[in-house]
Amino acid sequence: MSDQKNADVARKLALLKTRFREKALSELELLETAMSGVRAAGIDSGEVVAAYQSLHRLAGSAGTFGYDRLGKSARDLEQILKPYIEGDHSSRSEILHLLNDDFMQRVGSLSALLCEGDIEPSWPVAPPEKGVKGVAEPVVLVVEPDSVKAAELSGALATHGFAVYGFPDTHSLPDKTLATASVVLMRDTLFVSEGAGLSAKDECPPIVCVGSVDGFPERYRLADLGADGFVCEPLDVPVLADYIERLISERLDVGAGRVIIVDDDAELLEHYSLVLEEGGMAVRKVQSPSELPGALSEFRPDIILMDVQMGSYSGTTLARMLRFDPEWVGLHIIFLSSEEDRDFQVDALSKGGDDFLTKPVSDDFLLRAARVRCYRARQLDKLASRDSLTGLLKHSLVKQEVIKEHARCRRLSQKSVVAMLDLDHFKRVNDTYGHRTGDLVIKGLANLLRHRLRKTDVIGRYGGEEFLVVLPDCSIGDALRTLQTVCEQMNRIGFSSRGEEFHVTVSIGMATLETFDRGEDAIEAADQALYRRKSAGRNGVTVFGAGQTDGTGREAV
């Protein structure tokens, strides 16, 4: 982050601290007046409950804005009132005993603690996770002293859709090149002698070592020095390409994250939002709990960060309510509260929550905790929605994406393309080389599609060796050129088994999405075009067009 942006963030945080201080001074004045009134006039359970909630809010939020002593003092006073709040609210002697002179004196001294900022909120916090990149074409840096081996490996990886650059040693690696890379691939002996300093750099991507000895001591030493992966020679390039792809995918997920924050404290809500947004996360703020269901449907977060008590609304009740809808049963809900009682926390989790963060939460801890929980949530979501072999969308979900895109095209008069892909003679591959090798071929095409298509394109495994692709906002000409490139590059990838190298081609049929009445009809048309491609000799692209019908007797446009 630039110095100017750091200064802007610090200024915004300071402004929020000023707003919190002004609001807290006013709230403390009202608190002291209310407690004095209760002592003088008798029991008013409503006033006592309001005082308890006010102290609870201060205990949870003061530390976030640098007022640690205020937060701790408010928590102590909150705990004094807690037995009365949890009781029957009927004993005058009990409340008068609680609101004694010492209690009132301590309430009166809270305002003074706002005149001292114990800890100034600091920025920047928690830099972006190491190795998280968003480049369109993954960049692999091959660090290999042997120029012949480097050239061979670079050429083989390039056919799998990677941009590959070779360097003889770590000292010749420019920092700017390192910062834009997705993975560094280097010999294990070179990493042991030179790589430790490389892995310690903030901008260093994941490092995968290549070695001829695969044993526990060797692997442990590499891990201890900071390596992220290891592959043993002789190298099977398709296996290596898939390994790199999975490593890149995991690191990309770490940096991503969508969070809804639910809190009725405006300053605290704004503060949390600012910290997470500047840390690279997408955030939706919800101050009124009644707005939460609509925000969920529109924003579709990875996790929810929610206060346990927001005025008359209970966070645990809201969590239980959200679980009424099967769509949100798996949504990760993390409670934020100053409540330290472990029994209370466990009870809150049993009512619909997944985790508990105790306020005050430092900016650095909040950002790191949110990143980790978003990453875990996405990993679990992938298990449910993604094909286990390829990591692509499952059959039913990619069909849903076609239907959604079709509706968007008809509504906005947009052009999009749907394509069906099928590996040629795939049964022969399985019969000749075995299903394990066949799986590598399937993963090879999946990875190639990920590299060659746009981030906005949707890719799914339709079944077996078939894939379904949706290209939004794409003309038939652009789609044709892109998919022809996929065919050409797939044919260049060399797969090996039992000492024999072989190549596999792919056939593709495609259709314009917006010209059909239903998304399912467009899929059927793409499938018919694929059949024609197979009949015409395979290894290429056929567009559904004049002379073909869409299955209903109509001729396609």
N, C-alpha and C positions, 0 to 999 in steps of 0.2 A: 504494500500500500504506500502511496506517495506521502511525503511530508505534509503537503497541503491537505490531502484527504484525512490524514491523522489529526491535523489541527481542526478540521471541520467536525470530525467525530467528537473530539475532546470538547469543542465548544458546545455541541448539542448536549453532551452528557452534563456539562456544567450548568446549562440552562435548565435541564430537568432537575438537577439537584436544587437549584434555586426555587423552582416551583414546588418541589417536595417540602422544602424548609418552610415556605410561606403557608402552605396548606397544613403542615404539621403544627405550626405555631397556633393557627386558628383552631385546630381540632383540640389541642391541649388546653387552650383557654376554655373551650366549651366543656371539656372533660372535668376540669377543676371546678367549674361553676356547678355542673350537674352533681358531682359527688358531694359538694358542700350542701347542696339542696337536699340530697337524700339524707344526710346526717341530721339536718335541721328539721325536716318535715316528716321523716319516717320513710317506710319502705316504698320504693317505686321500682318494681322489678324491671320495667322497661328501661329505665335509666341505667340500672346496673348492668343489664345485658348489653346496652349500647356502649357503656364504658369498657366492658370486657372486650367487645369486638374492636373497639378503637385501639386498645392496648395490644390486641392480637395483631392488628394491621401494622402498627408501629414496630412491633417485635420482628415482624417478617420483612419489612421494607427498609427500615432505617439503615441497616448495615450495607445494603446495596448502594446507598447514596453516600457512604463514608461515615455515617454516624453510628459506629459500633457500640459506644457506651450507652447511647440512647436506646438502641435495640435491646441490649442486655437488661437495662433497667426496666424497660416496658415489659419484657418477658417475665421478670421477677414479679412485677405487680399483677400481671395477667394470671400468674400461677396462684397468687393469693386469692383472687376472685373465683378461680376455677371451681373449687368445691361448692361454692354457693350456686354458681351457674348450673352445675350438674345435679344440684339438689332440688328441693321443692319450692324454693323462692318464698318461703312463708315466714321465716323467723326474723323478727325485728332485732332481737338480741344478737343473732348471728351476724347480720349485716353491719350492725353498729360495732361489733367486735372487730370485724374485718376492716372497716373504714375508720380505724383509730387515728390518733394524731400522727403517728409515724407514717402510716399509709398516705395521709393527706400531705404531709411534708415532702414525701418522696414524689408524689404526683406534681407538687408545685415546683420541684427542682428539675423536672424533665425539660422544661423550656430552655433552661440554661445550657443543657447539653446540645441544643441546636446551634449554639453560638460557637461550637468547636467542631470542626470536621476532623474526626479521628483519623480517617484514611481517605486520601483523595482518590477517587476512581481513576484508574490508569488505562491508557490506551497507547499502543495497540495491545490486544490480547490474542492468545492462541492463533498463531499464523496458520495459513491454509495447510492442510495435510500434505506431507511429502509425497511428491510424485503424482499429484492429481492434475491431470491435463484434460483439455477439451479440444484437442486438435482433430481436424477432420480425418487426416490420414495418420495412423500411428507411426511414430518415428522410433526406430531401433538403432542404437549405437553399438556397433560391434568393435570391441577393443581386443585386438589380436595381433601379436608381433609378426606372425607368419602371414605375409601378404597374399600368398596363394590360398591358404585356408580361409582368410578373411574374405577374399573375392568369391570363393565358392559358396560360403555360407550366406553372404550378402545377396548373391544372385538367387539362391534358393528361397530365402525369406521374402524377397521382392515379389516372387510369383504368388505369394499368399496375401498380397495387398499391403505390405509394410514399406515405408520409405526407409531405406537402410543406408547408414553412413559408417565408414570404417576408420579406425584410429589405431596406431601401433601401440600406444600406451596411455595411461590416464593423464600424464602431464600434457599431452597434446590435445586434450579435450577442452575446448573453450567453454567458459561458464554459460554464455548465451546459448550455445548448442545444447548443453546439459539441461538448461531450464526448459527447453521446448521438447525434450525427448520424452517418450513414453516408457522405454525400458533400456537399460544398459546390459549388454551381453558380453561377458568377458571370461577369460580363462581363470580357473580357481587359484592357480599358483601366482598369477599376476595380481589377483585381488588380495591375496594374503600379504604380498609385499608392498602393494601400492593402494589398494582399494579402501582401506579403513578410513582414510581422510576423505575419500570421495563420498562414501556413504553418509558421512557426518554433515555434509553440506545441506542446507535447507532446501535447495532447489534440485537435489538429486532425485531422479526417478527410481523405481525399483531396479535392483541389480540382480541379474540371474547369472550364476557361475556355471562354467562348463569344465568338466574334469574327467579323467580316465579312471580314477579310484573312487568308488562309491561305498563308503563305510561310515559307521556312526561317528568315529573321531573326526573324520574329515568334514562331515556335514555339521557337526556341533561347532567346530572351529569357525566355519563360514558363517553360521548363524550368530555366533558370539561377536564376530567382526562387523555384522550388520548386513549380510547378504539377505536377499528376499526370496531366493530360489536356487535350485541346483538341478542340472541335467547331466546325465552320464553319457560319455562317448561309447560306441559310435552313435552319432546323432541321427534320429529319425526326424527329418525336417517337419513333416505334417504334425507329429506329436509335439515338437518344440513350438511350432506356430500356435497350436491350440493352447499350450501352456502359457505362452506369452499373452495370448488373447484373454485368457481367464484372469491373469494377473492384472492386466490393464483394466478390465471390466470391474474387478473388485476395487481397485484404487479410485476409479471414477465414481463409484458409488459412495465412497467415503466422503468425498467433497460435496456431494449433492445432498439435498434435504429440504423438505417442505414441512413447516411447523405452523400450527394454529396455537396462539396463546390466548387463554381465557382468564381475565383478571379484571375485577371492578375498580382497581386502583389505576387511574389514568396515567400517572407519572411512572409507576412501576411497569405498567404495560408498555408504555413508550420506550422505557429504558431497555427492557428485555428485547423488544423488537429491534431496536437500533443495534444492540450488541450482536444479535444473530444475523441481521441483514448485512452488517459490515463484515461478518465472518463468512459471507458467501452463501447464506441460506435464504430461501424464499419464506416469507412470513406473512401470516394473515392475523390481524388483531381483532379480538372479540371482547368488547367491554360488557355488553349485555348478554347474559347466558341465553336469552330467548332467540338471539341471532345465530346461535351455534349450529343448529341443524341445516340452515340455509348455507352457511359458510362451508360446512363439510361437503355438501353436494357440489358447490362451485369450485372449491379450492383443492379438495381431495388430498389431505396432508399425509405425511408419513407418520407423524406423531402429534398428539395434543399435549401442551403444557397447561395445566389448569390449577387454579387456586382451589383449596378445599372448601373455603367458605367465602361467598360473595353476596353480602347483604342477606336477603332472605333465601338465597339459593345455596344449596349444598352441592359441592363438587362431586361427592360420592353418589348422590341421587342423580345428577346429570349423567355421570358415567353409566349408571345402571339403566337410565332411560335410553342412552345411545345404543346399548346392547340389545334393545328391543328389535332393532333393525338388523337383520342378518348381514347386511352389507358392512356394518361397522363392528361386528363381533370380534374381528381380528385387529381392529385399530389399536395402536399402542397409546395408552393414556397415562401420562406421568403427572402426579400431583405435586404441586409446589405449595408448601405450607411451613409456617413457623412452629407447627406442632411437633414436639420432640418425643411425645409418649409413644413408645414402640407398639403397645397394644392398640392404640388408636390407629397408627399407621397400617398395621396388619389388617385391622378391621376395614379400613378404607380400601385396601387392595382387594379384600374379599368381595367388595361390592362393585367391582368393575374396573379398578385401576391395575396398572402393570408395574408401576415403580413409584418411588417417593423421593423427592428432593427437599431437604430441609432448608428453609430460609433462615438467615440471609444467604444467598448464593452469589459468589463472586462472578464477575463477568467472564473471567477465564474459565472457571469451572462450568458455568452455564453453557458456554459455547462448546466446550469439549464434550460435555455430557449429552447435549442435543445432537452433536455429530455422531457420536457412537450409537445412540439410540435410533437415529434415523437410518444409519447403516444397517443395524440389526433388523429393523422393521422391513427394510427393502429386501434384505436377504431372505427373510421368511416369506415375504410376498412373492418373491421369485419362485420359491419352492411350490407355492400354490398355483401360480399363473404361468410359469415358464416350463417349457419342455426340458426335462432333466439332462438330456444329451447335448442339446445345442444352446440352451439358454434363451431360445426364441419363444414367442407367444405360442400357447397351445392352440389346437384346432378351433375350439369353440370361441376363444377370445379373439383370434385374428379374424374370424368370420364376423364377430361383433364390430370390429374396427372397420371392416368393409361396409357394413350396414350404416354405421355412424357417418363415415366419409361420404357415402352415397347421399344420405339425407342432407349433409352440409353442401354438397355440390348442387343438389336440386334447389336448395333454399337460397344459395348465394350465386347461382349460375356460374359455378367454377368448373374447371376441367381437372380431372384426375384419372389415373390409370390403375387397373388391377391386373396382376400378372400371376400365372401359375407356372412353377418351375418343376422339372422332374429330371433326376439323374438318369442318364442313358445306360441301358444294360446293367442296372444295379444288381439284379439277381445274379448275374454272372460274376460280379465282383465278390459277393458273399459266398457263392459256391466255390469259387477258385481260391480266394485268399482268406476267407473266414469272416465272421460277423464283426470281430474286433477291428479288422482293417476296414470293413464296410462302415463302421461307426466313425472312423477317422475321416473317411471320404465325406460323409454327411456333415461332420463338424467343419471340414475344410470349406465346403460350399457356404455353410452358415457364417463362418468368419469372413469369407470373401464378400458376402452380401453386406455384412456390417460395415466393412471398410469402404465399399464402393457406392453404397447408397447414402442418402442424406440422413441427418439425425431426425428429420421430420417424417421420413418414410417408415412404414410399419412392415415388419417381417415376422412371419410365423411359420412354424412347421405344421403342414397340413395333414401329414400322415406318412409314415414310412420314409421314402426318399422324395416326397413332394413338399414343396414350399409355396406359400402364398404371400404376395407382396402388394402393398398399397402405396402408390406414389401420389400424394396430394399436390394440388396446384402444379400439375405437370402435363405438358402436351404429349400427344402420342409420338411425335418425332423425337422429343428429348428422351422419353422413356425408351424408345427403340434403340437410340444410340447408347444409352447407359447399359441396357441389358445385353446388347451385342458385345459390349466390352466385358461384361461378366462372363459370357460364353467363351470369349477368347482367352481370358485369364484363367478360367477354370481348366481349360484344355492344356494350359502350360504348366499346371501344378503337377509335380511328379510324386506319386505315392509309391511306397516300396513295401514288399512283403516277401519273406523267404528268399531274400537276395535278388528279387526281381523288381524292376521299376515299371510302373504302368501309369496310364493317364485315363481320366474319366471326363466325359463331356456332359453338357446339360442342354436340355431342350426347354424352350419357353414359349408359352402362349399368352397373349395379353389382349385387353379390351378397354375401351374408354368407359369409365364408370357412369358418367352423367347421362349417357344415351339410353340407359335401361330404366324400366319402371321400378325395379327392385335391385338391391345389392346382390341378392342371391342369383339373379339373372345374369349379372355381370360376371360373377364367378363361373357360372356355367358356360358363358361365352368364352372366357379365357381358357377354360378346360377344353372346349371344342377346338380352339386355336392351337392348344398344345397337342391335341390328337393329330391335327393336320401337320404340325411340325414333325411329329414322330413318323408319320407316313411319308413325309417328303425327304427323310434322310437324317433327322435328328441334328443335334449340335448347331442350334441357331434360334432365331426368334420369328414367330409368326403372329401377325396382328389379325384379330377378328375383324372382318370387313365385308365388302361387297361379295355376294355369291354365297354367303353363309347365313344361316338362320340362328336365332337365339334360343331355339328349343320350343318356341311357341308358334312357329310358322312364319314369323316376321323376318324380313331381311334386315340385317344390321346396317346402320348408316355409315 
